[in-house]
Amino acid sequence: MRDDSRQARRYEQKWGFGMAPVKPHVQAERVASARSVLRSVENPGMADVAALEDISVVKGLFNRSHRQDQWDWFTVWQQLGRPSRRAASAAANGLTSLRNGLRDREMAWVTNGVTTFRNSGGLGRLTGYLAGEQAEPDGVGYVYILSTREQPDVLKIGYTDRSVEERVKEINRATGVLVPYGARAVWAVPRAQTVEAEIHRLLAPYRIRKDREFFDIPFREAAPIIQAHIAESEQ
């Protein structure tokens, strides 16, 4: 008899890639680590090697936002106030320097790490993370790439002036959506509708239907094209 249990379990998932909820005990551990790191950044002279593991945990949160490669990356990115990939990477680098400096007792590295983390906006992100208050920024919308686990290279590329989470939930509630979409990448941009139209023109050869925003192209190829276009537009 054919075993369909695996396929049945797949279709029961309620969220797509990147949008997994954080389990309460994991969130509690992350919050405790964030408080520890905040103390270390604000008073680096009082920090000690006991904070090394906490720094690694918080660095992992910023790396999730930068690399966008974990099942909860979007959830964490939202909790951190939607930093740009560049800012999230810089914050993670600052924490690496801070951790290494504390481990090897090199105060120059500690100072450099704290400065880099502050300049990246990481201090404000961490404060907001602990407060649980991350308002949607004014004057920007979002360009997003969505896909399902079953069809990872059929990409839905669109925009929204609302929260991406709200938009994804709306899409997943639509009739005919069996496997939920998840966020593969998100960019906060002004003129989001215009940017979306420009990206659709760039990716026109991969468009599946002219009246739908689906594209048959691997994510690893589409994301750099979009990233480069947005970076050029910002200049």
Phi, psi and omega per residue, in radians:
M1 nan 2.357 -3.123
R2 -1.246 2.367 -3.124
D3 -1.605 1.882 -3.131
D4 -1.715 0.150 -3.034
S5 -1.092 -0.679 -3.107
R6 -1.114 -0.807 3.140
Q7 -1.103 -0.695 3.137
A8 -1.098 -0.712 -3.141
R9 -1.129 -0.640 -3.128
R10 -1.029 -0.737 -3.031
Y11 -1.379 -0.089 3.120
E12 -1.531 -0.147 -3.096
Q13 -1.127 2.534 -3.050
K14 -1.813 -0.092 -3.098
W15 -2.485 2.734 -3.140
G16 -1.737 -3.123 -3.099
F17 -0.965 2.373 3.101
G18 1.561 -0.362 -2.979
M19 -1.936 0.372 3.112
A20 -1.139 2.393 3.066
P21 -1.241 2.653 3.123
V22 -1.552 2.248 3.131
K23 -1.102 2.493 -3.056
P24 -0.922 -0.755 -3.105
H25 -1.216 -0.559 3.081
V26 -1.201 -0.746 3.109
Q27 -1.079 -0.713 3.125
A28 -1.079 -0.708 3.119
E29 -1.168 -0.693 3.128
R30 -1.152 -0.705 3.130
V31 -1.120 -0.739 3.109
A32 -1.081 -0.721 3.107
S33 -1.153 -0.692 3.128
A34 -1.098 -0.685 3.104
R35 -1.114 -0.732 3.123
S36 -1.086 -0.779 -3.137
V37 -1.153 -0.679 3.115
L38 -1.043 -0.726 3.096
R39 -1.117 -0.697 -3.131
S40 -1.153 -0.682 -3.128
V41 -1.251 -0.693 -3.110
E42 -1.327 -0.494 3.137
N43 -2.374 1.218 -3.048
P44 -1.056 -0.472 3.119
G45 -1.177 -0.364 -3.123
M46 -1.672 -0.135 -3.103
A47 -1.284 2.680 3.116
D48 -2.510 -3.140 -3.056
V49 -1.131 -0.280 3.101
A50 -1.123 -0.346 -3.112
A51 -1.528 -0.033 -3.036
L52 -1.041 -0.801 -3.121
E53 -1.143 -0.690 3.118
D54 -1.100 -0.698 3.116
I55 -1.104 -0.708 3.117
S56 -1.087 -0.703 -3.141
V57 -1.097 -0.818 -3.106
V58 -1.231 -0.651 3.048
K59 -1.009 -0.664 3.105
G60 -1.082 -0.594 3.104
L61 -1.142 -0.783 3.124
F62 -1.207 -0.600 3.076
N63 -1.140 -0.630 3.067
R64 -1.026 -0.767 -3.112
S65 -1.192 -0.537 -3.123
H66 -1.416 -0.837 -3.049
R67 -1.442 -0.460 3.097
Q68 0.932 0.777 -3.031
D69 -2.192 0.214 -3.131
Q70 -2.009 2.758 -3.081
W71 -1.134 -0.321 3.111
D72 -2.011 0.332 -3.015
W73 -1.070 -0.748 -3.100
F74 -1.146 -0.712 3.118
T75 -1.039 -0.803 3.134
V76 -1.176 -0.727 3.119
W77 -1.012 -0.741 3.081
Q78 -1.097 -0.777 -3.113
Q79 -1.101 -0.537 3.137
L80 -1.513 0.074 3.095
G81 1.501 0.396 3.057
R82 1.015 0.979 3.095
P83 -1.182 2.678 3.018
S84 -1.151 2.806 3.139
R85 -1.098 -0.642 3.127
R86 -1.131 -0.765 -3.137
A87 -1.158 -0.710 3.138
A88 -1.134 -0.695 3.108
S89 -1.124 -0.735 3.128
A90 -1.117 -0.700 3.117
A91 -1.094 -0.757 3.119
A92 -1.104 -0.709 3.111
N93 -1.112 -0.689 3.099
G94 -1.086 -0.715 3.125
L95 -1.192 -0.587 3.063
T96 -1.081 -0.798 3.119
S97 -1.112 -0.725 3.110
L98 -1.076 -0.812 -3.122
R99 -1.095 -0.819 -3.128
N100 -1.117 -0.643 3.119
G101 -1.140 -0.729 3.098
L102 -1.173 -0.708 -3.122
R103 -1.108 -0.769 -3.055
D104 -1.708 0.093 3.136
R105 0.987 0.792 3.096
E106 -1.926 1.721 -3.058
M107 -1.137 -0.467 3.106
A108 -1.123 -0.688 3.105
W109 -1.193 -0.691 3.110
V110 -1.034 -0.846 -3.127
T111 -1.087 -0.757 3.124
N112 -1.100 -0.706 -3.139
G113 -1.125 -0.769 3.130
V114 -1.104 -0.755 -3.135
T115 -1.102 -0.798 3.135
T116 -1.084 -0.752 -3.138
F117 -1.108 -0.767 3.120
R118 -1.123 -0.788 -3.096
N119 -1.149 -0.436 3.110
S120 -1.344 -0.166 -3.039
G121 1.532 0.119 -3.079
G122 -1.089 -0.594 -3.130
L123 -1.103 -0.796 3.108
G124 -1.145 -0.663 3.114
R125 -1.095 -0.739 -3.102
L126 -1.217 -0.657 3.085
T127 -1.091 -0.765 3.094
G128 -1.146 -0.636 3.098
Y129 -1.040 -0.776 -3.133
L130 -1.222 -0.590 3.134
A131 -1.350 -0.340 -3.108
G132 1.211 0.491 -3.092
E133 -2.187 1.858 3.141
Q134 -2.356 1.577 -3.119
A135 -1.293 2.655 3.051
E136 -1.168 2.336 -3.128
P137 -1.187 2.599 3.117
D138 -1.418 2.572 2.983
G139 1.397 0.116 3.117
V140 -2.303 2.763 2.989
G141 -2.166 -2.893 -3.084
Y142 -2.327 2.372 2.912
V143 -1.776 2.342 -3.040
Y144 -2.332 2.728 2.925
I145 -2.052 2.181 3.078
L146 -2.076 2.687 2.971
S147 -2.790 3.012 3.046
T148 -1.868 2.821 3.112
R149 -1.136 -0.578 -3.099
E150 -1.318 -0.498 3.118
Q151 -2.278 1.240 -3.020
P152 -1.175 -0.335 -3.118
D153 -1.849 0.163 2.924
V154 -1.761 1.808 -2.960
L155 -1.778 2.365 3.000
K156 -1.745 1.985 -3.064
I157 -2.012 2.018 -3.080
G158 -2.591 -2.862 3.129
Y159 -2.479 2.821 3.006
T160 -2.636 2.564 3.020
D161 -1.679 -0.012 3.064
R162 -1.777 -2.920 3.073
S163 -1.283 2.535 3.119
V164 -1.119 -0.655 3.131
E165 -1.024 -0.764 3.122
E166 -1.111 -0.730 -3.125
R167 -1.143 -0.731 -3.137
V168 -1.143 -0.715 3.098
K169 -1.074 -0.678 3.123
E170 -1.105 -0.775 3.125
I171 -1.102 -0.751 -3.084
N172 -1.236 -0.341 3.083
R173 -1.432 -0.203 -3.059
A174 -1.148 2.593 3.100
T175 -1.075 2.348 3.095
G176 1.691 -0.189 3.107
V177 -1.528 1.830 -3.093
L178 -1.569 -0.828 3.135
V179 -1.790 2.209 -3.033
P180 -1.179 2.515 3.022
Y181 -1.377 2.634 3.059
G182 -2.330 2.802 -3.110
A183 -1.410 2.162 3.055
R184 -1.649 -0.613 3.097
A185 -2.781 2.624 -3.125
V186 -2.490 2.409 3.056
W187 -2.197 2.262 3.036
A188 -1.542 2.101 -3.040
V189 -2.492 2.597 2.911
P190 -1.289 2.780 3.128
R191 0.940 0.830 -3.024
A192 -1.034 -0.671 -3.126
Q193 -1.137 -0.722 3.122
T194 -1.142 -0.763 3.129
V195 -1.086 -0.719 3.104
E196 -1.033 -0.785 -3.130
A197 -1.090 -0.683 3.118
E198 -1.132 -0.723 3.131
I199 -1.163 -0.681 3.097
H200 -1.072 -0.644 3.096
R201 -1.177 -0.708 3.132
L202 -1.099 -0.629 -3.073
L203 -1.746 0.263 -3.069
A204 -0.927 -0.670 -3.136
P205 -1.084 -0.339 -3.091
Y206 -1.765 -0.010 -3.069
R207 -1.236 2.333 -3.069
I208 -1.359 -0.761 3.069
R209 -2.478 2.488 -3.089
K210 -1.127 -0.479 -3.084
D211 -1.663 0.122 3.111
R212 -2.268 2.665 -3.101
E213 -1.729 0.829 3.102
F214 -1.920 2.446 -3.064
F215 -2.320 2.344 3.128
D216 -1.664 1.518 -3.094
I217 -2.723 2.396 3.111
P218 -1.044 2.473 3.139
F219 -0.963 -0.720 -3.086
R220 -1.125 -0.307 3.069
E221 -1.641 -0.688 -3.092
A222 -1.229 -0.759 -3.050
A223 -1.022 -0.808 3.119
P224 -1.101 -0.604 3.105
I225 -1.098 -0.794 -3.134
I226 -1.168 -0.780 3.137
Q227 -1.020 -0.787 -3.132
A228 -1.129 -0.719 3.140
H229 -1.137 -0.752 -3.141
I230 -1.152 -0.715 3.121
A231 -1.108 -0.693 3.104
E232 -1.166 -0.691 3.129
S233 -1.127 -0.652 -3.134
E234 -1.165 -0.521 3.114
Q235 -1.284 nan nan
